[in-house]
Amino acid sequence: MNRSILISGGAGFIGSHLAQRMLREGWHVTIIDNLDPFYDLRVKHRNLELCRQYTNQFTFLQLDITNHETLTHSLTEEYDTIVHLAAKTGVRPSVTNPREYSFVNTQGTQNMLELARERNIQQFIFTSSSSVYGLNENLPWSEDDQDLRPVSPYACSKLASELLGHSYSQLYGIRFLALRFFTVYGPRQRPDLAIHKFALRMLKGEAIPVFGTMDSGRDYTYIDDVVEGIRRAIDYDKTLFEVINIGNNKTISMAEMIQTLEETFQVKALINHLPAAAGDLPLTCANIAKAHQLLAYEPKISFTEGIKLFKEWLSVKTNSKQQIPNNK
C-alpha cells in the first residue's frame, strides 16, 4: 500500500520540488495551498502542473491554513506524514505587516498541528528558518545555542511555531522536526529572492539593489540538498522533537554571489547601493553536524555548480522572451 503525505504550501518553490520527489517514489501526495498572490500565480500553477502528471497519486486542494474548520472538513484522506511549508514568507515584508505574519504563521501551524492530533498523524516536519538565530554572533549557528535574537516578525513567527511543535510533541506524542533552512536557491526559486531577481535584472541591463555592505553573506543551500534533508527527516523515527539546521555550512558574501552570477551569465552587474534593510541579518552560516548525525545529511551541490544549474533552468524558462548572452 502506497504511503501518503500532506504538504502544505506545496505549490511553491520548495514544496513543488518535494512533491515531485515523493511522487516519483510512489507516494500519494496531497498539496494544500491558498495560492497567495505574493508573487505571480502563474508560477504556482506551473509548479502544480508538474505534479498533475501523476494522475492517480496527486491531489490538490486550495485551502487556507488559518481556517481550521475548512481544513478538517476538506482533508478526508489518511496521511502518514505532514510537511508544513505554508507560511507568509519574507523578512522585509513582515516588518511592514507584522500582525498578519504573526497570525498566519503561528495560527496556521497550530491548525496543522491540531489536524495531526485529531487524525493521529505521528510525523510532522516543520520548515523553520535560519532567521530565528537573528543577531547571534556565535557563527556557525548551532541548534544547541540558546542565544536566539530574532529581529523580524517573520523570524519570531517561526520560533513561536517551533515552540508550539515542542508542546505538541510532549503532550500528544507527535514527532516534530523543525528544519531550519538556510537561504534556499535553485530552479523555481521565488522571483522576489536575490539570486533570481538579480539574474533577471542583470540580463536586462538593469541595476540590482544591494542593501547593506558587500561583506554581508548567506549560507546558500541548493534546492536538491534541501529536499534530500526533508526526505531524510520524513523517515526519521528516533526522538520525538528535534531542531535541525539544513544548510551548506559555507557563507557566500554578497560580493562573491554577484561575481558568480556575472561569471556564470557572462554579464556585468550594475549595482545600486542602499542602506541595510530593517530585519536583515549581516551573516548566516549553519553548523550542520547535527543534521549529519541524525539524518546522514550531506550537501552535495557547491554554490558555483548550483548557479550553473539555475542558469540552465532560467535559460529554458525565458528562452521565448530573451536570450541569455554568451559574452560580456
C-alpha positions as CSV (number, residue, x, y, z in Angstrom):
1,M,0.0,0.0,0.0
2,N,1.4,3.4,-1.0
3,R,2.2,5.8,1.8
4,S,0.5,9.2,1.8
5,I,1.9,12.7,2.6
6,L,0.2,16.0,3.1
7,I,2.3,19.0,2.0
8,S,1.1,22.5,3.0
9,G,2.3,25.3,0.7
10,G,3.2,22.7,-1.8
11,A,2.6,24.9,-4.9
12,G,5.6,27.0,-4.0
13,F,9.3,26.6,-4.7
14,I,10.4,24.1,-2.1
15,G,7.0,22.3,-1.9
16,S,6.7,21.5,-5.5
17,H,10.2,20.0,-5.7
18,L,9.4,17.9,-2.6
19,A,6.1,16.8,-4.1
20,Q,7.8,15.7,-7.3
21,R,10.3,13.7,-5.3
22,M,7.7,11.9,-3.3
23,L,5.5,11.3,-6.4
24,R,8.5,9.7,-8.1
25,E,8.9,7.4,-5.1
26,G,5.3,6.2,-5.5
27,W,3.7,8.1,-2.6
28,H,0.3,9.6,-2.8
29,V,0.8,13.4,-2.4
30,T,-1.8,15.9,-1.3
31,I,-0.9,19.5,-1.7
32,I,-2.8,22.3,0.1
33,D,-2.1,25.9,-0.8
34,N,-4.1,29.1,-0.7
35,L,-2.4,30.4,-3.8
36,D,-1.5,33.7,-2.1
37,P,-0.7,36.3,-4.8
38,F,2.5,37.3,-3.1
39,Y,4.1,36.7,-6.5
40,D,2.8,35.8,-10.0
41,L,0.3,33.0,-9.5
42,R,1.2,31.6,-12.9
43,V,4.4,30.4,-11.3
44,K,2.5,28.3,-8.7
45,H,0.1,26.9,-11.4
46,R,3.1,25.8,-13.5
47,N,4.5,24.1,-10.4
48,L,1.2,22.2,-9.8
49,E,1.1,21.1,-13.5
50,L,4.4,19.3,-13.0
51,C,2.7,17.3,-10.2
52,R,-0.6,16.7,-12.0
53,Q,1.3,14.4,-14.4
54,Y,1.0,11.8,-11.7
55,T,-2.8,11.5,-12.2
56,N,-3.6,8.7,-9.7
57,Q,-1.2,9.8,-7.0
58,F,-1.8,13.5,-6.7
59,T,-4.5,15.7,-5.1
60,F,-4.5,19.5,-4.9
61,L,-6.9,21.5,-2.6
62,Q,-6.9,25.2,-2.4
63,L,-7.2,25.7,1.3
64,D,-6.2,28.4,3.8
65,I,-4.2,27.0,6.8
66,T,-5.7,29.7,9.1
67,N,-9.2,28.1,8.7
68,H,-9.2,25.1,10.9
69,E,-12.8,24.1,10.2
70,T,-12.3,24.1,6.4
71,L,-9.1,22.1,6.8
72,T,-10.9,19.5,8.9
73,H,-13.8,19.1,6.6
74,S,-11.8,19.1,3.3
75,L,-9.0,16.8,4.2
76,T,-10.6,13.5,4.4
77,E,-7.8,11.1,3.5
78,E,-5.4,9.3,5.8
79,Y,-1.8,10.7,5.9
80,D,1.4,9.2,7.2
81,T,3.3,12.4,7.3
82,I,2.7,16.2,7.3
83,V,5.3,18.5,5.8
84,H,4.2,22.0,6.8
85,L,5.7,24.6,4.4
86,A,2.9,27.0,4.1
87,A,3.6,30.5,5.6
88,K,3.7,34.2,4.9
89,T,7.2,34.5,3.6
90,G,9.8,37.2,3.5
91,V,11.7,39.0,6.3
92,R,11.3,42.5,4.8
93,P,7.5,42.3,4.1
94,S,7.0,41.1,7.7
95,V,8.4,44.3,9.0
96,T,5.7,46.3,7.4
97,N,2.9,43.8,8.1
98,P,3.8,42.1,11.4
99,R,0.3,41.3,12.7
100,E,-0.6,39.3,9.5
101,Y,2.7,37.4,9.6
102,S,2.2,36.5,13.3
103,F,-1.4,35.4,12.7
104,V,-0.9,33.4,9.6
105,N,2.3,31.6,10.5
106,T,1.6,30.8,14.2
107,Q,-2.2,30.1,13.8
108,G,-1.6,28.2,10.6
109,T,1.0,26.0,12.4
110,Q,-1.4,25.5,15.3
111,N,-4.2,24.4,12.9
112,M,-1.9,21.9,11.1
113,L,-0.8,20.5,14.5
114,E,-4.4,20.2,15.5
115,L,-5.1,18.2,12.3
116,A,-2.2,15.9,13.2
117,R,-3.5,15.4,16.7
118,E,-7.1,14.8,15.6
119,R,-6.0,12.3,12.8
120,N,-3.3,10.7,14.8
121,I,-0.6,11.6,12.3
122,Q,2.6,10.9,14.0
123,Q,5.2,12.5,11.8
124,F,5.3,16.3,11.4
125,I,8.0,18.1,9.6
126,F,8.0,21.9,10.1
127,T,10.0,24.2,7.8
128,S,11.6,26.8,10.0
129,S,14.3,29.4,9.1
130,S,17.8,30.4,9.9
131,S,16.3,33.9,10.6
132,V,15.4,32.6,14.1
133,Y,19.1,33.0,15.1
134,G,18.9,36.7,14.5
135,L,21.8,38.7,15.7
136,N,23.5,35.8,17.4
137,E,27.3,36.3,16.8
138,N,28.3,32.7,17.5
139,L,28.9,31.6,13.9
140,P,28.4,29.0,12.6
141,W,25.0,28.7,14.2
142,S,24.3,25.6,16.2
143,E,20.9,24.3,17.2
144,D,22.1,24.0,20.9
145,D,22.8,27.7,21.1
146,Q,20.1,29.4,23.2
147,D,21.2,32.9,22.3
148,L,18.5,33.5,19.8
149,R,17.9,37.1,18.8
150,P,15.3,37.2,16.0
151,V,14.9,40.7,14.6
152,S,11.9,40.4,12.3
153,P,8.2,39.3,12.8
154,Y,8.8,36.6,10.3
155,A,11.6,35.1,12.4
156,C,9.6,35.4,15.6
157,S,6.6,33.6,14.0
158,K,8.9,30.7,13.0
159,L,10.4,30.5,16.5
160,A,6.9,30.5,18.1
161,S,5.9,27.7,15.8
162,E,8.9,25.6,16.9
163,L,7.8,26.1,20.5
164,L,4.2,25.0,19.6
165,G,5.7,21.9,18.0
166,H,7.6,21.1,21.1
167,S,4.4,21.3,23.2
168,Y,2.5,19.0,20.8
169,S,5.3,16.5,20.8
170,Q,5.4,16.3,24.6
171,L,1.6,16.4,25.1
172,Y,0.4,14.3,22.2
173,G,3.3,12.2,21.1
174,I,3.6,13.8,17.6
175,R,7.2,13.6,16.3
176,F,8.0,17.2,15.4
177,L,11.1,18.0,13.4
178,A,11.8,21.7,12.9
179,L,14.2,22.1,9.9
180,R,15.9,25.5,9.9
181,F,16.6,26.3,6.3
182,F,19.4,28.5,5.2
183,T,18.7,30.6,2.0
184,V,17.4,28.0,-0.4
185,Y,18.0,28.7,-4.1
186,G,17.8,26.9,-7.5
187,P,15.3,26.2,-10.2
188,R,11.8,27.7,-9.4
189,Q,13.2,30.0,-6.8
190,R,10.7,32.8,-5.9
191,P,11.2,35.7,-8.2
192,D,11.5,38.2,-5.3
193,L,14.6,36.5,-3.9
194,A,18.0,37.8,-4.6
195,I,19.6,35.3,-6.9
196,H,16.5,35.1,-9.2
197,K,15.9,38.9,-9.1
198,F,19.5,39.8,-9.6
199,A,19.9,37.4,-12.6
200,L,16.9,38.8,-14.4
201,R,17.9,42.4,-13.8
202,M,21.4,41.8,-14.9
203,L,20.3,40.2,-18.1
204,K,18.1,43.2,-18.8
205,G,21.0,45.6,-18.1
206,E,19.1,47.0,-15.0
207,A,20.8,47.9,-11.7
208,I,20.5,45.4,-8.8
209,P,19.6,46.7,-5.3
210,V,22.2,45.8,-2.8
211,F,21.2,46.5,0.8
212,G,24.0,47.0,3.3
213,T,27.6,46.1,2.6
214,M,29.2,43.8,0.0
215,D,30.6,41.8,3.0
216,S,27.2,40.6,4.1
217,G,26.7,36.9,3.4
218,R,24.4,34.0,3.3
219,D,24.7,30.2,3.6
220,Y,23.2,29.4,0.3
221,T,21.7,25.9,0.1
222,Y,20.7,24.3,-3.2
223,I,17.2,23.0,-3.6
224,D,18.1,19.4,-4.2
225,D,20.1,19.3,-1.0
226,V,17.2,20.8,1.0
227,V,14.7,18.3,-0.5
228,E,17.1,15.5,0.5
229,G,17.2,16.8,4.0
230,I,13.4,16.9,4.2
231,R,13.2,13.4,2.7
232,R,15.5,12.0,5.4
233,A,13.5,13.8,8.1
234,I,10.4,12.1,6.8
235,D,12.0,8.7,7.7
236,Y,13.5,9.8,11.0
237,D,12.0,7.7,13.8
238,K,14.1,8.2,16.9
239,T,13.4,11.2,19.3
240,L,10.1,13.0,19.4
241,F,11.4,16.5,19.0
242,E,14.4,17.9,17.2
243,V,15.5,21.2,15.7
244,I,17.9,20.6,12.8
245,N,19.9,23.0,10.6
246,I,19.6,22.3,6.8
247,G,22.3,24.4,5.3
248,N,25.5,24.2,3.2
249,N,27.9,25.2,6.0
250,K,29.6,27.9,3.9
251,T,28.9,31.6,3.9
252,I,29.0,33.3,0.5
253,S,29.5,37.1,0.6
254,M,27.3,39.4,-1.4
255,A,30.4,40.3,-3.5
256,E,31.1,36.6,-4.2
257,M,27.5,35.9,-5.1
258,I,27.3,38.8,-7.6
259,Q,30.7,37.8,-9.1
260,T,29.5,34.2,-9.5
261,L,26.3,35.5,-11.3
262,E,28.5,37.7,-13.5
263,E,30.8,34.9,-14.5
264,T,28.0,32.3,-15.0
265,F,25.7,34.6,-17.0
266,Q,28.5,36.5,-18.7
267,V,27.1,39.9,-17.9
268,K,28.3,42.8,-15.7
269,A,26.2,43.8,-12.7
270,L,25.2,47.5,-12.2
271,I,24.9,47.9,-8.5
272,N,22.6,50.3,-6.7
273,H,23.9,50.5,-3.1
274,L,21.3,51.0,-0.5
275,P,21.2,51.2,3.4
276,A,20.8,47.9,5.2
277,A,17.1,46.9,5.4
278,A,15.3,46.5,8.7
279,G,15.2,42.9,9.8
280,D,18.0,41.8,7.5
281,L,20.9,39.8,9.0
282,P,24.5,40.6,8.2
283,L,25.7,37.0,8.0
284,T,24.2,33.4,8.2
285,C,26.2,30.2,8.5
286,A,24.9,26.7,9.5
287,N,26.6,24.2,11.7
288,I,25.3,21.0,10.1
289,A,26.9,18.5,12.4
290,K,23.5,17.5,13.9
291,A,21.9,17.1,10.5
292,H,24.8,14.8,9.6
293,Q,24.5,12.8,12.8
294,L,20.7,12.4,12.9
295,L,19.8,12.4,9.1
296,A,23.2,11.5,7.5
297,Y,22.6,14.8,5.7
298,E,25.5,16.0,3.5
299,P,25.0,18.8,1.0
300,K,26.5,17.9,-2.4
301,I,26.0,21.0,-4.7
302,S,28.5,23.8,-4.5
303,F,27.4,27.3,-5.0
304,T,29.1,27.6,-8.4
305,E,27.5,24.4,-9.6
306,G,24.1,25.4,-8.2
307,I,24.2,28.8,-10.1
308,K,25.1,26.9,-13.3
309,L,22.1,24.7,-12.8
310,F,19.9,27.7,-12.0
311,K,21.1,29.3,-15.3
312,E,20.1,26.2,-17.2
313,W,16.6,26.4,-15.8
314,L,16.3,30.1,-16.3
315,S,17.5,29.8,-19.9
316,V,14.7,27.3,-20.7
317,K,12.2,29.4,-18.8
318,T,13.0,32.7,-20.6
319,N,14.1,31.4,-24.0
320,S,11.0,32.6,-25.8
321,K,11.3,36.1,-24.4
322,Q,15.0,36.8,-24.2
323,Q,18.3,35.1,-25.0
324,I,21.0,34.8,-22.3
325,P,24.1,36.4,-23.9
326,N,27.2,34.3,-24.4
327,N,29.7,37.0,-24.0
328,K,30.2,40.1,-21.9
